[in-house]
Amino acid sequence: MKNLLITLAVVVAACGAAFGVSYLAGGNAEMRAAARDGDALAWLRVEFQLSEAQFSAVRKLHEDFSVECSRHCAAIMEARERKAPAAEIATLEKYCVDQMTAHFRRVAAQMAPAQGERYLAMILPRIAGYAHEGAPNVRVGP
């Protein structure tokens, strides 16, 4: 259960953090409602102007990836707990970042091209140097 919660946090954290930034910067009533409810996917729908079909596809991608992501997190946590060699942990972490990158690219592919580019510009810099010490986010600064 703990791994599942961590996994879900990783999957939606980038979206949730971006949502928080957008909420603080203003936005419409729909975005404020999504913030109040803590619904990162609703934020994605509003922020990137997703149609119902696009939103449904993005939701499916997130649901499917959360399963895969939980396996990655479990493998990294298990390796750290057993004090695996640094090279093994680095390999697991790189694989995790590569899979997150691929996931976010699949999400962006569901959006209009300009929106997908904006989404990737917001998300990818946050996972490029991901330290696996918490969920990635889009907050500015340390």
N, C-alpha and C positions, 0 to 999 in steps of 0.2 A: 504494500500500500504506500509506503514511504517513497519507493522508487517511482510509482505512478504519479504521485503528487509532484515530485521533482521534475519528472518528464513533462507533465502538463504545463508546469511553470516555464520550462525551457521553450516549449513549443509556442506558447502564447505571449511570453514575456516581451519579446521584441515588439510584437504588435501592441501589447498593453502599454508598454513604456511610450511608444510613439503616440498612442492614444492619449496618454497623460499629458504629453507635451502639447498636443493639439488642443486638448481641453483647456489647459492653462492659457494658451494663446488665443482662446476665443472659440468660435465654432457655432454651429447651429444647435437647435434644440434636440435634434436626433442624436447628435454627437454627445451632448451633455447627458442625455438619458443613458446612452451606452456607457459613458464614464461612471455614472452613478451606479449602474448595474454591474460594472466591472466586466463588461462583455467586449473583449478585444476583437472578436470576429464581427460584431456589429459595428465597431469602429472602422474596421477594414471596409465594410460594405459602404459606409457613408463617406469616409475619407477618400476612397478610390473609386467612388461612384459605380459600384458593381450592380449589374442587373441581377434579377433573381437567379437566372441560370448560372451566371458567373459566381454569385455568392454560394450557391449550392455546390458548385464544383470546388470552390476554395474550402468550404466547410468539410467536404469529403476528404480533400487532401490533408487538412489539419487532423482530422480524426484518424486517418490511416497512418500519418506520420507519427502521431503520438505513441502508437504501439512500437514502431521502429525505434523512436527516440528513447523510449523507456529501456529498450534492450541496450542501446549505446550507453546510457547513463549507468545502468546496472553493471556493465562490463568495466567501465572506468572506475566506478566506486569499488568494485570487487578487486581490481588490480591495485588500487591505492591502499585498500585495507590489508591486502596480503603483501604490501610493500614490493610490488613487482619492479623489475628494472625500469629505469627512467625511459629507456628507448621503447619498451613495450607500452608504457602509459602514453608516451608521445604519439605512438602509432595509433592507439585507440582514440586519442583526442583529435588527431588530424582526420581520422575517418569520420568522427562525429561532426567536425566542422564541414568536411566535404559533403556529408549527407544533409546537413542543415542548409548549406549553400544550394545544393540541388533542389531541396524542398522549396526554398524561397523562390528559386527560379521557376519551378513548376507553378507556384502560386502566381507569380508575376505574369506568367504566360496566359493565365486566365483573364487578365485585365486588358483593357485597351492599351496599345503599345506605350503611349505617353505615361499612363498611370503605372504600368508595370515598371517602366524605367525609373519613375519617381520612387516607387516602393523599394526597388533594389538599391537605389542610391541612399535610401534611408536605412535599410536593414543590413546590407552586405558589409559596410565598414565596421559595424558592431560585432560581426562574428569573425572577421578576418584574423584578429588577434585574440580570439576568445580564450579566456583563462580557465574556463570550467570551474569557476568559483561562485557561480550564481547565474541566473538567467541573463541572456544578452538583452540589451535595451538600447534605446536611441537617445538617451539623455546626453546633453552636451556637458563636457567636462569630465573630471575623474570619477 
